[in-house]
Amino acid sequence: MLIIRDLVKRYGNFTAVDHLNMHVQRGQIFGFIGPNGAGKTTTMKIIATLLAPTSGQVMVDGVELQKDPIKIREKIGYMPDFFGVYDNLKVMEYLDFYGSAYGIEYRQRRRIAEDLLELVDLRDKKDAYVDTLSRGMKQRLCLARCLIHNPELLILDEPASGMDPRARAEIKGILKELKRMGKTILISSHILAELSEICDCVGIIDRGRMVVQGSVDHIVRRMEGEAVVRLKVLRDVDRAVKLLKEQPMVTGIVQEEQFLEVTCKGNDEELWKLLRTLVNSEIPVISFNKAEGNLEHIFMEVTSDEEMVL
């Protein structure tokens, strides 16, 4: 759906985007991550045809941006980090205005607006003035506005910025529903734990360059090379610790009463063998769980490392 090759954006002597390469497949939710000033917003504005690249190629659904930006705009819905709303309009009037800007016939755009307000859970607010909405409601309304012309690719720059946990959960639910509807979503966010829950793939950008991209699990496995297992034993904790220390694959153990956090090398097969060793030694294991990869930890490591595409 989205292919970026050797994208460069310079402002005088400053390079905001430095030979960036990225590939987002149709139907994916792709998390775009990076520290402030890394080039995320600049890249998104280029995809949205709001900035001209210095060089490189951007293609959306086979259409090259430099050759046909108007066609690109038909295919995308863009939600910026800082967006304006017309406070003197009612919610339905707001969506109707944007529907007319896309040339959608009046009756059709009213039906579309009704459906979108249902999607973002604002149907009971359709006659409310926009300036009476909470920040979370305004952001959901802006997301509905992005969808008014039924785009194939959504470009969402920090859509949950400034939201409370409940509002972020609502946005997350909407994004999952949009994925089920077949939408492709490029989303940037600083809330890395939530991105790891909803994204099929992530890309981490630093100083304008893509340093890592791939699935979260794949990135964690390649970057860390170790697994963390959390287990609980009913009794014989000291004997369990002694046995674990004798295993070549175990590189570290943290104990807290009956709970053990074990760092070890090897794949899932090796972890199964480790559990079998404990059970065969009559260690009463109550639980044995592999910890999920930590995207925040990976982010901190790779934003100062060399480029690595997975």
N, C-alpha and C positions, 0 to 999 in steps of 0.2 A: 504493500500500500504506500509506504513512504520510504524512499531511498535518497540518502544524502551522500555525495561523493566529494571529498576534498574541499569542503566548504570553508571559505575564508571571508572574514569581514574585518576590515581595517578602518580605523579612524586616525588619519595621519600616521604617526609612528606607532600607535597602539593597535595591537592585534587582539580583537575581542573573540574571534572564532578562528582557530588555527588548524586548517586542513582536517576538518571534522568529517568523520564517516559514521553513518548510522543506517540501520535497516529495521523498519517496523513492519511486521507481517500483518496482513488483513485479519481483523477480528481480535487483535492483541490489545491488552492494556500495557503500555510501555512507560515505565517510570524513568523520568529524566532528572537526575540528581547531580548536585554540585554545590560548592560553597558560593557565597555571594560574590558576584563579579566573575563567575566562571564562564559565562557565555550562554546560559540557558535561555534567558529572555530574548537575547539578541537572535539566537537560533530560531526560537519560536516566532519571532516577528518576521524573520526572513521567510519561513514556511508560510506564514499568513499573508505574504506579499506586501507587508508594511515597510520592509527594509529591502534594499537591493544588495545582494552579495557583491563582494569585491571579485570573487572568482569561485569556481566550483559548480556543482550541479545539484539541484533539488528536483525530485520527481514525485508526484502524488498520483497514484493510480495510473501510471504510465504517461502522465502529462508533465512536460518539463516547464518549470516555473518561469524561466526566462523567455520561453517562446509563447506561452499562453497563460498569463497570470489571471485573466478573467475566468477561464475554465477552472483554474485552481480554486478560486474563491467560491465557485459553485459546489466544490467537493469538500470544503472544510468549514468547521465552526470554530471560531477563536474566542476564548475567554481570557482576557488579560488579567494580570495580578491586580492592577488598579483599574476599575471600570466605573464609568459614570452611568447614572440612571436619571431619567427625567422625572423629578419629584412631583411635578404638577400633573402627571398622568396617572390614571388608574392602572392596575396590573394588566387587565385585559387590553386596555388602550395601548400600553407599552408593547405588548406582543403584536398587536394588530399593526402598529406603526412599522415594526421591523418586517412583518410579513408583507406589507405593501411595498417596502423598499426592495424586496426580492421579487416583486412582480406577481405575487400570489393573489389569485382572485378572492374577493371579499368573503364569500361564503366558505370557501375552502380554508382560508387562513383562520377564520373563526373556529372551525372544527378542529384544525390543527392546534390552535391555542388552547382550546378546551382539553384536548388530549395531553398536551404538554404540562398544563397546570395539574392535571391528575398525576402525571408521572413524577413531578417534583413536589407533590403534596401541597399545592397552593390553590386548589380549586375554590376553597372557601374564602380566599383572599382576592378573587378576581375583580371585585368592585372596590377594593381598598386602594387608597393612594400609595404610590410606591414609597414616599417618604415616611409612611407609618410602619413600614416593615422593619423587622430586625435585620442585623447584618447577615445572619444565616439565611433568612428568607430572601434577601436581595441577591445573595450569591446563587441560590437555587433558581431565582427568576432569571438571572443572567445566563445560567446554564440552559434554561428553557429557551431563551432568546437565541442561543447558539444553535439550537436544534430546529428552529422554525422552518428552515428550508431543507430539512432532512439530509444533512451532510453525511458523508461516509467517514470522514476523519475529524475527530475533535482534538483541538489543541488547547489544553487547559493549564494555564500558568498559575500555580498555587491556588487552586479552587477552594481549599479549606482554610485559607489564611485567616487568622483571627477568630476562628469559630470555636465554640465550646465543644466538649467531647460529644454531647448529644447531636449537635449540628453536624459534626464531622462524621458521625456514624450514619446520619441520614444521607449525606453526600456519597459516602462509600456504598451504601445500598443502591443509590441511583446509578452509580457507575457500574456496579455489577449487573444491574438490569439492562443498561445500555449495551454492555458486552453481550448479554444474552440476545439482544436485538440485532447483533451483528456489527455494531459500531467498532471502529478502530480508535483507540484513545492514546494520545501522547500527553502525559501529565507530569508536571513538576511539583515537588513538594519537599518541605523540610521535615515532615513527619515520616521518618524512614520506616518505623515499625508498621505503620498502616500501609505504606506502599508495598512492603514485602507481603502483606496479606492479600492484596488485590491484583498485583501486577504479574503478568506472565514473564516479562523480561524487564531488566533495568539497564540503564546506561549511566555511568558516572563520568562527568565532565570536570576537568580541572584546567584552568588557564587556557580555555578555549579548545582543548583537545580531549577526545574520548579516551579515557584510560582503561575502562573496563566495560564490557557489555555482555549480557547473557542472562540466563535464568538465575534467580537468587540462589537456589541450591547449587547450581553449577559453579557460580562465582565463589561461594563459600568453600566448596570442596577444593577448588583449584587454589584458592588463596591460603586457606588455613592448613590443608593437608592432614588435619587431625579431626577427630570427633570427640564430643563431650557426651558422656553417658551419666545420667542421674539415676541412682538406684537406692532402694530402701531395703534394709534387712531386718528381720524380726528380732534376731539376737546374734550372738557371736560376731559382733562388729569387729573386734580386734583381730579375730581369725580371718575375717573377710579381707581386711586391710592388708594383713600379712600375705595372704594368697595373691591378692591383686598386685602387690609390689614385686612378686616373683615372676609376673608375666612380662615378657619382652616388649609387648605392644603398649603397655601402660607407661605413660610418661609423667603422670601426676595424679595425686589424690587429695581431695579436700573433704574432711570429715566434719559433720555436725550431727552429733548424737547418732541416730540410726540411719541418717542420710549420708550418702557418699556421692561426690561428684568426681568422676574419673575421666581424665584426658588420655586418649589412646590413639595410636596410629592404626591404619588399616581400614578395610572396607566393611560393608555390612556382614559379609561372611565371617570376617575376623571377630566382629562384635558378637555374633551368634556363638562362636567358639568360646569367647570369654564368658558368656552367660552359661554355657554348658559346663565349663570348668567349675564355676561357682556351684551350680546345682549338683553336679557329680560329687563335689566335696561336701555336700549336705549343708551348704550355707542357705538358710531360709530367706530367699530373695522374694520380697513382696512386690516390688516394682522395678522395672528396668527400661528406661526411656532415653532415646537419643535426643539431645537438645537440638532445637532448630538453629539454623545459622543466624548470626547477628549481622544484619545489614549495616547498622551503625558502626560496628567495629571495622568492617571491611571499608566503609566510606572513609574513616579516619586514616586507614593505612594507605589506600590507593591514591588519595588526593595529593600525595607527595612522592609517588612512585612513577616509574616509567610507564609508557603506554602498554596496555595488555588487552587484547581483544579475545574473548572466549567464544 
